[in-house]
Amino acid sequence: MTTLHTDPDEALAGVQDGSTVLIGGFGMAGMPVTLIDALIRQGAKDLTVVSNNAGNGDTGLAALLAAGRVRKMICSFPRQSDSWVFDGLYRAGEIELELVPQGTLAERMRAAGAGIGAFYCPTGVGTPLAEGKETRTIDGREYVLEYPIKGDVALISAHAGDRLGNLVYRKTARNFGPVMATAATLTIAQVRHVAEAGELDPEAVVTPGIYVDRILDLKAEEAA
Amino acid sequence: MSTVEHLDRKPLGRAELAAVVARDIPRGAFVNLGIGQPTTVADHLPADSGVTLHTENGMLGMGPAAEGDEIDPDLINAGKQPVTELPGAAYFHHADSFAMMRGGHLDVCVLGAYQVSQRGDLANWHTGAPGAIPAVGGAMDLAIGAKQVFVMMTLFTKDGTPKLVPECTYPLTGLACVSRLYTDLAVFHLGPDGVKVAETYGIGFDELAARLEVPITRA
């Protein structure tokens, strides 16, 4: 059952040290900044964070990294013009990096959410990112064996959600949200609008509520 | 066919190179343009090209860069720049977006490169230099997924070293995946028959052959 929250700290309660945390967003689009700020206050440490990028500027994921809470980043594109926080930690040897091709990153989480044990993927064959991985030739093409990435917690951002946890997204801010929602034990979504059951068009729901444990109402949070 | 030698002119400038790539994109194709210089190819597609642009972060039917009031933080391209949507656009999540690539549904992608080998191996994600932070993004997915991979780059580094090489020395992005190589000096078709020169700009075939370390033939 999905619970509705107006206090970000309450929405984040219970995240354990050592957790694997899936964090949605591509650049700042779809980045669950309010939930990340709450995670920083909550204090969980020794985290493995899975996100496409490794933080922008000094806020959000970058602030979590700067607070020293992250042991390992699993991402596809850490290096950006404004990724100085990650860059500094990486060069100082203070953070571990697992670099994953972007589509493989998404598919590994999709596999976790869909109960797939592993899958053969053509991406990265013959490159340094496939080194040490099992390979197999199928119909004359070589594939790399990739394993699921399962999260203890997923922090995502959606445009609107109803009290049953059904979510809709907006434009390219959808990005990793729907996949991460399926791949974590505890999925927490921050939403701009909370709808009553029946208000969202069932044909337009992207993430069914079965995947969503907690919803944070950003409007109530802003009003508070 | 043979090599078209454009001798009485300078090498292609950046905008001219983008126009040559755009000229070769089939009408009605589904196309992904990589970040940086490949993005500028869109500016040279004719209005009636019927080309649909895919952006890896989850959209088909991407329009031009957004300006002023059009800017919407929820609507960005792979380079994280604000863009617009065209009528008939569609949004989808990341696993679907990359299934589209990996599943062979995109007709063409255009990427930049550090090096391309004579077999069409691509190196474009990491210099491998000490202290360099590796970042791959969607480059490997595109390299193995699109039906045709076009690369655009300068043919030589600033110190005159060829970037079309017998074997890539930079870390690889994909094996034997580049089908066409567009450079300031020449357009190459790569495949099982080796490196064929379709066009030259401001240089003749013989001089080009002398400056490269890979065998080339006339297309």
Contacts between the chains, C-beta under 8 A, distances in Angstrom:
chain1	res1	chain2	res2	distance
A	26	B	57	4.6
A	26	B	58	7.9
A	26	B	76	7.5
A	26	B	80	7.4
A	26	B	94	7.6
A	27	B	76	6.2
A	27	B	80	3.7
A	28	B	73	6.4
A	28	B	80	7.7
A	29	B	57	7.3
A	29	B	73	6.2
A	29	B	74	5.7
A	29	B	75	7.7
A	29	B	76	5.2
A	29	B	80	7.7
A	30	B	74	7.6
A	52	B	94	7.8
A	76	B	135	7.3
A	76	B	136	5.7
A	76	B	137	5.3
A	76	B	138	7.3
A	77	B	135	4.5
A	77	B	136	6.9
A	77	B	137	4.2
A	78	B	133	5.8
A	78	B	134	7.8
A	78	B	135	5.5
A	79	B	133	4.2
A	79	B	134	7.3
A	79	B	135	3.8
A	80	B	80	7.9
A	80	B	135	7.7
A	83	B	133	7.8
A	86	B	133	7.7
A	87	B	133	5.8
A	90	B	133	5.8
A	91	B	131	6.1
A	91	B	133	7.8
A	97	B	134	7.7
A	99	B	134	5.3
A	99	B	135	7.4
A	99	B	136	5.9
A	100	B	136	7.8
A	101	B	136	5.4
A	101	B	137	7.9
A	101	B	138	7.2
A	101	B	139	7.7
A	101	B	140	4.2
A	101	B	141	5.4
A	102	B	56	6.6
A	102	B	94	7.4
A	102	B	98	6.5
A	102	B	136	7.2
A	102	B	137	5.3
A	102	B	138	4.3
A	102	B	141	6.1
A	103	B	94	7.7
A	103	B	95	7.9
A	103	B	97	7.7
A	103	B	98	2.8
A	103	B	99	7.7
A	103	B	101	6.2
A	103	B	102	5.8
A	103	B	138	6.4
A	103	B	140	8.0
A	103	B	141	3.7
A	103	B	145	7.7
A	104	B	98	7.9
A	104	B	140	7.9
A	104	B	141	7.3
A	105	B	94	8.0
A	106	B	93	7.7
A	106	B	94	4.0
A	106	B	95	4.3
A	106	B	97	7.7
A	106	B	98	5.4
A	107	B	95	5.8
A	107	B	98	6.6
A	107	B	99	7.6
A	107	B	102	8.0
A	109	B	95	7.5
A	110	B	95	4.3
A	121	B	102	7.4
A	122	B	102	6.7
A	122	B	144	5.0
A	122	B	145	7.9
A	123	B	102	6.4
A	123	B	140	5.0
A	123	B	141	5.1
A	123	B	144	5.6
A	123	B	145	7.5
A	124	B	140	5.0
A	124	B	144	7.9
A	125	B	144	7.1
A	125	B	174	7.7
A	125	B	175	6.5
A	126	B	121	8.0
A	126	B	172	5.9
A	126	B	174	7.4
A	126	B	175	4.2
A	127	B	140	6.4
A	127	B	171	6.7
A	127	B	172	4.6
A	127	B	173	6.3
A	127	B	174	7.0
A	127	B	175	7.9
A	128	B	126	7.8
A	128	B	171	4.9
A	128	B	172	7.3
A	129	B	136	6.7
A	129	B	140	6.9
A	159	B	74	7.9
A	169	B	91	7.5
A	170	B	74	4.7
A	171	B	59	7.5
A	171	B	72	6.7
A	171	B	74	4.2
A	171	B	75	4.3
A	171	B	85	7.3
A	171	B	91	5.9
A	172	B	55	7.1
A	172	B	57	4.9
A	172	B	58	5.2
A	172	B	59	5.5
A	172	B	74	6.4
A	172	B	75	5.6
A	172	B	76	5.6
A	172	B	91	6.6
A	173	B	73	7.8
A	173	B	74	4.1
A	174	B	58	5.6
A	174	B	91	5.7
A	174	B	92	7.3
A	174	B	93	5.3
A	175	B	57	5.4
A	175	B	58	5.4
A	175	B	93	6.6
A	175	B	94	5.2
A	176	B	93	7.1
A	176	B	94	5.0
A	177	B	93	6.9
A	178	B	93	4.2
A	178	B	95	7.8
A	179	B	93	5.7
A	179	B	94	5.9
A	179	B	95	4.8
A	206	B	93	7.4
